[in-house]
Amino acid sequence: MPERPVLSVAEVFGVADAMAPRYRLLVLLAAFTTLRFGELAALRRKDIDPAGRLVVVRQAQAELQDGRLFDKAPKSAAGVRTVSFPGELVDAITLHLEHYAAAGQDGHVFVGPQGGQLRRSNFRDDWVKARKDAGVTAELHFHDLRHTGNTLASTAGASTRQLLTRMGHSSSRAALIYQHMTSDRDRAIADRLGVMIRDGGGDPSDNGDKGSART
């Protein structure tokens, strides 16, 4: 199986900045928290703590055969987790919650232009266009942001066990390892990711000027 592409920090921000403003944070969180698309699509306002720099994964989006979307518990207990994010993303998160998220603590963080649930098939065209506009490899899939995030976290000093915990990976062999992951250590990983953001030239607070904000 060929190795999946890994973006630099500058390339992550290049793709994020090429997205429509309401989807910019989706790209940044995918890269710097390694959440899956379904986990991001299921996030509610109550799941993000900007002050504590934490995102809580409680559910993941699923789609029925008839196309209906619903949020359900992750497939494994390891999928329910709290992940630290770099402080450099706080401004982008605050801006997004103010302008683009659905209302109320149970409102979805990411919704479509008309306020409906984020749907992978509808998002794909936006992703392909942004990827092209940013000039990154045509082989880049949205899921590769997760691979990128794990590579960046590893570069920031995360151990294998810490990477598995941030990813929500579940296996019987790794079950005992999860118990040793501490929130302080996870915060340290996020802090080093923040340094990489600054060194990579990314500007998390620049949301661009691509039209008026709509919830």
Secondary structure, 3 states (H helix, E strand, C coil): CCCCCCCCHHHHHHHHHHCCHHHHHHHHHHHHHCCCHHHHHHCEHHHEECCCCEEEECCEEEECCCCCEEEECCCCHHHCEEEECCHHHHHHHHHHHHHCCCCCCCCECCECCCCCECCHHHHHHHHHHHHHHHCCCCCCCCCHHHHHHHHHHHHCCCCHHHHHHHHCCCCHHHHHHHCCCCHHHHHHHHHHHHHHHHHCCCCCCCCCCCCCCCC
